[in-house]
């Protein structure tokens, strides 16, 4: 059973002056700081493995088919079991499930590092460990995203999301750079050499250490209140119950269907079209691709920070703001296939990232506030499944379509589909009525 966190108020006299509010209060919350410290350590560690694992496979085999198989062994079970992970989070608690995944990942990455150092790694071991990492991630993602509402007060949730998501975005810049330098420093090995490089072993060992340290910091986090234990229920029944709940809630059903359409029609195709654009139409090739992705990442980070600083910046309601932003993003996507210089793509992608980052924090916060705690794990797992499960499948379809259509047609079509989807949602759904302040208990039709 979880223990309640003691009230943050103190009987000691306060110095004269205005009481701290917003971010000042957030960064005085030791509970949040323990969670934040562990999250930063774990985020950087994740980036080490993200770089080291593909490099490991390429140095061992030099075979892109093997690389694709390893990545599939991570992503497919992650997508398939994410809803099960959400159900387990709701049955037990986000902290318990997250702690368990950190212990499991510490062992998995430690074993992988040891096998690299001792030259005892075979390809079948890489396959097995990749599968285990994918399964563990299916449980860590819903538990990690569902935990924050039990750590901070509701009034500070958007600011906390802004900090956490912003730091995750920042780690995506710093982590790969550090990982690449580390692997090069300790030895990266020639591709197809048949042996794992020592540098990748160091990267895996540091990631294992990051999981161990973040488990220690997570143990210091005490939830705001004790959660009543749910009735015993089979996992698949809990998944089905969650899906029925979201379907019968009109606002949640509209949002999940809307986001699912965006993942299928927009996110997947762009994952394929953007690198093809850089490779075939811009002079800088891979450098142009990196610059555009960097601009998008920087814009996303700025948008997340802005959302934390101006949490009430809206055009009417939250729903209207969401649809307006998505409509603008659709218009910005349409000319991407016609650009002739890298700076044009960087400007468009930076603006898209800024708008998307701002709304990502707002949407995360809305979900965490509106869904009952007993359903939060399943809600966040469904949300993450939409973008981590559906988008890769549509990316494969988009790759096939690019054999028949031009890049200009692909980008223009994606942008037009997004604008059309926004107009459809505006006229036929309840999304435009979404509010930041509506309590969970309100009728939803």
C-alpha positions in Angstrom: 0.0 0.0 0.0 1.2 3.5 -0.8 1.7 6.0 1.9 0.3 9.5 1.6 2.7 12.4 1.3 2.5 14.8 4.2 1.1 18.2 3.5 3.6 20.7 2.1 2.5 23.5 4.4 4.7 24.2 7.4 3.9 25.8 10.7 7.1 27.8 10.7 6.6 31.5 10.1 7.1 32.6 6.5 9.2 35.7 5.6 7.2 38.7 4.5 6.5 39.1 0.8 4.3 37.4 -1.8 3.7 33.7 -1.6 5.5 31.7 -4.3 3.3 30.4 -7.1 3.5 28.4 -10.3 7.0 27.2 -11.2 8.5 28.6 -8.0 6.3 26.2 -6.0 7.0 23.4 -8.4 10.8 23.6 -7.9 10.4 23.7 -4.2 8.6 20.4 -4.2 11.1 17.8 -3.2 8.8 15.0 -4.5 8.8 16.5 -8.0 12.6 17.1 -7.8 13.3 13.5 -7.0 11.1 12.4 -9.9 12.6 15.0 -12.2 16.2 14.0 -11.3 15.6 10.4 -12.1 13.8 11.2 -15.3 16.6 13.3 -16.6 19.2 10.5 -15.9 16.9 7.9 -17.5 16.2 10.1 -20.6 19.9 10.5 -21.3 20.5 6.8 -20.8 17.7 6.0 -23.3 19.5 8.0 -25.9 22.7 6.1 -25.4 21.0 2.8 -26.2 19.1 4.4 -29.1 22.4 5.1 -30.7 24.4 2.2 -29.5 22.0 -0.7 -30.4 21.8 0.1 -34.2 25.6 0.6 -34.2 26.1 -2.7 -32.4 24.1 -4.6 -35.1 25.9 -2.8 -38.0 29.3 -3.6 -36.6 28.4 -7.2 -36.0 26.7 -7.9 -39.3 26.7 -4.8 -41.6 23.2 -6.0 -42.7 20.4 -3.5 -42.8 17.8 -6.4 -42.8 19.2 -7.6 -39.5 19.0 -4.1 -38.2 15.4 -3.8 -39.3 14.6 -7.1 -37.6 16.1 -5.9 -34.3 14.2 -2.7 -34.4 11.0 -4.6 -35.2 11.6 -6.9 -32.2 11.6 -3.8 -30.0 8.7 -1.8 -31.6 6.2 -4.6 -32.3 5.9 -6.0 -28.8 5.9 -2.5 -27.4 2.9 -1.6 -29.5 1.1 -4.9 -28.9 1.5 -5.0 -25.1 1.2 -1.3 -24.4 -2.6 -1.5 -23.6 -1.8 -4.5 -21.3 0.8 -2.4 -19.6 -1.8 0.4 -19.0 -4.2 -2.1 -17.5 -1.5 -3.3 -15.0 -0.7 0.3 -14.1 -4.3 0.8 -13.2 -4.5 -2.4 -11.2 -1.3 -1.8 -9.1 0.1 1.7 -9.4 2.3 3.7 -11.8 5.1 3.8 -9.3 5.1 0.0 -8.7 5.1 -0.9 -12.4 7.7 1.8 -13.3 10.0 0.6 -10.5 9.8 -3.0 -11.8 10.6 -1.9 -15.4 13.6 0.0 -14.2 15.0 -3.1 -12.3 14.3 -5.2 -15.4 16.0 -2.8 -17.8 19.0 -2.5 -15.4 19.5 -6.2 -15.7 18.9 -6.4 -19.5 21.3 -3.5 -20.3 23.8 -4.8 -17.8 23.8 -8.3 -19.4 24.1 -6.7 -22.8 27.1 -4.6 -21.7 28.8 -7.6 -20.1 28.4 -9.8 -23.2 29.9 -7.0 -25.3 32.9 -6.6 -23.0 33.5 -10.4 -22.8 33.1 -11.0 -26.6 30.4 -13.5 -25.8 27.6 -11.8 -27.8 25.8 -13.8 -30.6 23.1 -12.5 -32.9 20.4 -14.7 -31.3 21.2 -13.0 -28.0 20.8 -9.6 -29.5 17.4 -10.7 -30.9 16.3 -12.0 -27.5 17.5 -9.0 -25.5 15.8 -6.6 -28.1 12.5 -8.5 -27.6 12.8 -8.2 -23.8 13.6 -4.5 -24.0 10.6 -3.9 -26.2 8.3 -5.8 -23.8 9.7 -3.8 -20.8 9.1 -0.6 -22.7 5.4 -1.5 -23.2 5.0 -1.3 -19.4 7.4 1.6 -18.7 5.7 4.1 -21.1 2.2 4.0 -19.6 3.5 3.9 -16.1 5.8 6.8 -16.6 3.2 9.0 -18.3 0.5 8.1 -15.7 2.6 8.8 -12.7 3.0 12.6 -12.8 -0.6 13.4 -11.6 0.1 11.5 -8.4 3.2 13.5 -7.8 2.2 17.2 -8.2 -0.9 19.2 -7.3 -3.5 19.6 -10.1 -2.8 23.3 -10.4 0.9 22.6 -11.2 0.3 19.7 -13.6 0.7 21.7 -16.9 3.9 23.4 -15.6 5.3 20.0 -14.6 4.4 18.5 -18.0 6.1 21.4 -19.7 9.3 20.8 -17.7 9.3 17.0 -18.1 8.5 17.0 -21.9 10.9 19.9 -22.5 13.7 18.1 -20.8 12.9 14.9 -22.8 13.1 17.0 -26.0 16.5 18.5 -24.8 17.8 15.0 -24.1 17.1 14.1 -27.7 19.7 16.8 -28.7 22.4 16.1 -26.0 22.0 12.4 -25.6 22.9 11.3 -29.2 25.8 13.7 -29.3 27.3 12.3 -26.0 26.6 8.7 -27.1 28.3 9.2 -30.4 31.4 10.8 -28.8 31.5 8.1 -26.2 31.3 5.2 -28.7 34.0 6.9 -30.9 36.2 7.5 -27.8 36.2 3.8 -26.7 36.2 2.3 -30.1 33.3 2.0 -32.7 34.7 -0.8 -34.9 34.2 -1.2 -38.7 30.8 -2.2 -40.0 30.4 -5.9 -40.6 33.5 -6.8 -38.6 31.6 -9.6 -36.9 32.5 -8.3 -33.4 30.7 -5.9 -31.1 32.6 -2.6 -30.5 33.8 -1.8 -27.0 32.3 1.7 -27.3 28.8 0.2 -27.5 29.5 -1.8 -24.4 30.3 1.3 -22.5 27.1 3.0 -23.7 25.0 0.0 -22.6 26.7 0.0 -19.2 26.0 3.7 -18.7 22.3 3.1 -19.7 22.1 0.3 -17.1 23.6 2.6 -14.5 21.0 5.3 -15.4 18.2 2.9 -14.8 19.6 1.9 -11.5 20.0 5.5 -10.4 16.6 6.5 -11.6 15.1 3.6 -9.7 16.8 4.9 -6.5 15.4 8.4 -7.1 11.9 7.0 -7.9 12.0 5.2 -4.5 12.2 8.6 -2.8 8.9 9.8 -4.5 5.9 9.5 -2.3 2.4 9.7 -4.0 0.1 12.6 -3.0 -2.6 10.2 -1.6 -3.2 6.6 -1.0 -5.0 4.9 -3.9 -7.8 2.4 -3.2 -7.0 -1.0 -4.6 -9.2 -1.9 -7.5 -11.3 -5.1 -7.6 -9.4 -8.1 -8.9 -9.9 -8.4 -12.7 -8.3 -10.3 -15.5 -5.8 -8.1 -17.5 -7.6 -8.6 -20.9 -11.0 -7.8 -19.2 -9.4 -4.6 -17.8 -8.2 -3.6 -21.2 -11.7 -4.2 -22.7 -13.2 -2.3 -19.8 -10.9 0.7 -20.5 -11.7 0.6 -24.2 -15.5 0.6 -23.4 -15.1 3.5 -21.0 -13.2 5.6 -23.6 -15.7 4.7 -26.3 -18.8 5.7 -24.2 -17.2 9.0 -23.2 -18.0 11.2 -26.2 -15.2 13.7 -25.7 -12.5 11.0 -25.3 -13.9 8.9 -28.2 -13.8 11.9 -30.5 -10.2 12.8 -29.4 -8.8 9.3 -29.7 -10.4 8.8 -33.2 -9.1 12.2 -34.2 -5.5 11.5 -33.1 -5.7 8.0 -34.6 -6.6 9.6 -38.0 -3.7 12.0 -37.6 -1.2 9.2 -36.9 -2.3 7.2 -39.9 -2.7 10.0 -42.4 0.0 12.5 -41.3 2.6 11.2 -38.9 3.4 8.0 -40.7 3.8 9.4 -44.2 5.9 12.3 -43.0 8.4 9.9 -41.3 9.1 8.5 -44.8 8.7 11.6 -47.0 11.0 13.9 -45.0 14.2 11.8 -45.3 13.4 11.1 -49.0 13.0 14.9 -49.5 16.5 15.5 -48.1 18.1 12.7 -50.1 16.6 13.5 -53.4 15.8 17.2 -53.7 18.3 19.1 -51.4 22.0 19.4 -52.1 23.1 18.7 -48.5 21.6 15.2 -48.3 21.9 13.8 -44.8 23.1 17.2 -43.5 19.8 18.8 -44.7 17.8 16.0 -43.1 19.7 16.6 -39.8 19.1 20.4 -40.0 15.4 20.0 -40.6 15.0 17.5 -37.8 17.1 19.8 -35.5 14.9 22.8 -36.4 11.8 20.7 -35.6 13.2 19.6 -32.3 14.3 23.1 -31.3 10.8 24.4 -32.2 9.2 21.7 -30.2 11.3 22.5 -27.2 10.4 26.2 -27.4 6.7 25.3 -27.8 6.8 23.1 -24.7 8.5 25.8 -22.7 6.0 28.4 -23.9 3.2 26.1 -22.8 4.6 26.0 -19.3 5.0 29.8 -19.2 1.7 30.6 -20.7 -0.6 27.7 -19.8 -3.8 29.7 -20.4 -2.9 30.9 -23.9 -5.9 29.9 -25.9 -8.0 31.0 -28.8 -11.4 30.5 -27.2 -11.4 27.0 -25.7 -8.7 24.3 -25.6 -10.5 22.4 -28.3 -10.7 25.3 -30.7 -7.0 26.1 -30.1 -6.1 22.5 -30.8 -8.0 22.4 -34.1 -6.7 25.9 -35.2 -3.1 24.8 -34.5 -3.6 21.5 -36.4 -5.1 23.4 -39.3 -2.1 25.7 -39.5 0.3 22.8 -39.3 -1.6 21.2 -42.3 -1.2 24.4 -44.3 2.6 24.4 -43.4 3.0 20.8 -44.6 1.5 21.5 -48.0 4.5 23.4 -49.6 7.2 21.1 -48.1 7.5 19.0 -51.2 8.3 22.2 -53.3 11.1 23.7 -51.3 14.4 24.3 -53.0 16.7 25.2 -50.1 17.4 23.7 -46.7 16.6 26.9 -44.8 13.1 26.8 -46.2 12.5 23.3 -44.8 14.1 24.3 -41.5 11.8 27.3 -41.2 8.7 25.2 -41.9 9.7 22.4 -39.7 10.7 24.7 -36.9 7.3 26.4 -37.0 5.5 23.1 -37.1 7.5 21.9 -34.1 6.7 25.1 -32.1 3.0 24.7 -32.6 3.1 20.9 -32.0 5.2 21.2 -28.8 2.8 23.8 -27.4 -0.2 21.6 -27.9 1.5 18.4 -26.8 1.9 19.7 -23.3 -1.7 21.0 -23.2 -3.1 17.6 -24.5 -1.1 15.6 -22.0 -2.3 17.8 -19.2 -5.9 17.6 -20.3 -5.8 13.8 -20.4 -4.2 13.5 -17.0 -6.8 15.9 -15.5 -9.9 14.5 -17.2 -9.5 10.8 -16.9 -10.3 9.2 -13.5 -7.1 7.9 -11.7 -8.4 4.3 -12.0 -8.3 4.6 -15.8 -5.3 6.8 -16.3 -2.8 4.1 -17.1 -5.1 2.7 -19.8 -5.8 6.2 -21.2 -2.1 7.1 -21.5 -1.2 3.7 -23.0 -3.9 4.1 -25.7 -2.7 7.6 -26.4 0.9 6.4 -26.8 -0.2 3.4 -28.8 -1.8 5.6 -31.4 1.4 7.5 -32.2 3.9 4.7 -31.5 1.9 1.8 -33.0 -0.2 3.2 -35.8 2.3 5.7 -37.2 5.0 3.2 -38.1 2.4 1.0 -39.9 1.3 3.9 -42.0 4.9 4.9 -42.7 5.3 1.5 -44.4 2.3 2.1 -46.5 3.6 5.6 -47.4 6.9 4.1 -48.6 4.9 1.9 -51.0 2.8 4.9 -52.1 5.9 7.0 -52.9 6.5 4.6 -55.8 3.4 5.9 -57.5 3.2 9.6 -56.3 5.7 12.4 -56.2 7.0 14.0 -53.0 5.1 17.2 -53.7 1.9 15.2 -54.0 2.6 13.3 -50.8 3.2 16.5 -48.7 0.4 18.4 -50.3 -2.0 15.5 -49.8 -1.0 15.0 -46.2 -1.5 18.7 -45.5 -4.8 18.8 -47.3 -6.0 15.7 -45.4 -5.1 17.3 -42.1 -6.9 20.5 -42.9 -9.9 18.4 -44.0 -9.8 16.4 -40.8 -9.8 19.6 -38.8 -12.8 20.9 -40.6 -14.6 17.6 -40.1 -13.8 17.6 -36.4 -14.9 21.2 -36.1 -18.3 20.6 -37.6 -19.2 17.1 -36.4 -17.4 16.4 -33.1 -17.2 17.7 -29.5 -13.5 18.5 -29.8 -14.1 22.2 -30.2 -15.8 22.2 -26.8 -12.9 20.7 -24.9 -12.1 22.8 -21.8 -9.0 23.0 -19.6 -11.2 23.3 -16.5 -14.0 20.8 -16.9 -14.0 18.3 -14.0 -14.0 14.6 -14.6 -17.5 14.2 -13.1 -19.2 16.4 -15.7 -21.7 14.7 -18.1 -20.2 14.0 -21.4 -23.1 12.8 -23.4 
